[in-house]
Amino acid sequence: MNLEESIQIAVKGCGAEVYDIVTLKENDSNIYRVYITSKDGVSLDKCAEISRLISPILDIEEPMQGKYNLEVSSPGIERKLKKPLHFIASIGEKVKLKDFDKNVLKGELISADENEIKLKTEHGEETITYDQISSASTYFEW
């Protein structure tokens, strides 16, 4: 079992799901960030509980070289979409995506499967395969 699978099992035991795991550097600090989702929403208490639960796992199987900070949080209302499961879970939401030619598409995500997505844009419906997408995220109109 690898580190990510161990984290997924621990998070699932708390009634949540791993949305994504990201390693990054901010202000000369290494950060190991675990984004979680839950049907009931993600509270600060839930994040703290999961942080306490996965911290010993990370002590045994260090995810990064040297010192790092563990952060557990919700991916937020405007979140990156990277995997087919992210798109599938976001059906009905507003999505903004860029293709590799830097064209931007915005619209409502009306369907998604393992191969492609369908967006309802101001110009009609557009079908896009994942290999055409450079970056994507949900967005909220304020």
N, C-alpha and C positions, 0 to 999 in steps of 0.2 A: 504494500500500500504506500503510495507516495504522499507527500505533505498535503497537497491540495485535497486528496481524497479523505485524509484524516480530518482536515478542517471542515469539509462538507459534512461528514458524519457528526462531528461535534455540534455544528450549527443546526443541523436537522434535529438533533436531540433537544434543542432549545425551541423548537417550533418555528424555525426560520429556514431560509434557503440562501446559499451563497449566490450572489448576483455576479460578482467579479472579484478578482484579486489583482492588485496593482502594486508594483514596486516603483518608487520614484525618489527623487532627491529634491528637497525644498530647503533653501537657505542653509546649505551645507549639512543638512540632516537627511539621513536615509529613512524612508517611510515604507512600511509594509501595511498596505491598506486593504481591508476586507470589507466589501460592500455586501450588505444583506438585505433581503426583502422578507416580508411576512404578510399573510392575508389580513392580519389584525393591525398592520402598520408596524413601524419600527420606532420604538421609544428609546430614550436615553438609558433607561434601566435594562432594556433588552441588549443594547450595545455593550453596556458594562458587563452584563452576565456572560455574554459570548466572549468578550475580551478576556475575562478571568478564566474562562474554560479553555480557550485555545492558546493562551500564553504558555502553559507548561509544554504543550505540543511543540511550540516554536523554540522552547529552551532545549529540547532534545534534538530537533531537526531544524537548525538555524536556516532561515530563508534567505538571508543576505550576509555578505561578508562584513564583519565589524559591528559597530553599534547601529541600532535602528530603533524607530518608534513604531509600535503597533497601533493602528487606528481601525476601529470598527464603526461603520456608519451606514446609513441608507444611501442608495445611489442618487436620491433626490428626485424632484419632479422633472427636472431637465437632466436626463441621463444619457450617457453614451450607449449606443447599440452596437455590439460587436459580434455576437453569436446569433444563429438562427433562433435560439430560445429567447433571446432578448427581444427580437422582433415579434415573435409569436405572442409573448406576454404583453406586448404593447399595442396589439390590435385595437383600433378605435381611438388611438391617441394621435396627436399631431406630430409629424416627423419631418425633420430637415436632413437631407443627405447631399453629399457631394460625390460625383463620379470622378474617375481618374483624369478626365478632361477639364476638371474644375467647374463643371456645370452644377448648379444648385437646384434641387427639387424640394418643394415643400408641399405637404398635404396630409390628409388623413390616411393612416395605415389601415387599409380595409381587409387585407389578408396577408398571411405569411406562412410559409412551410419550410422544409429543409433546403429548398433550392432557390426560391425567389420570393419577392414581396410584391404587393400591388398597392399603389398609392392613388388616392383620388385627389387630383390637383385641380387648379382653376382651368386647366386645358382638357380635363377628362381623366380617364384612368390610365395609369402607366404601370407596366410590369417591368421589374428590374431584378436581375439575378445578383446574388451576393458578390460574385467576382467583378461586377461593375461598380461596386460601392467602395469609395475611398474612405469615407467617414460618414457616420450617421448618429443622430441623437433625437430624443423627443424634445419638444419645446412647448412652452406655455404662453398663450397670449394674455397679457395682463390687461 
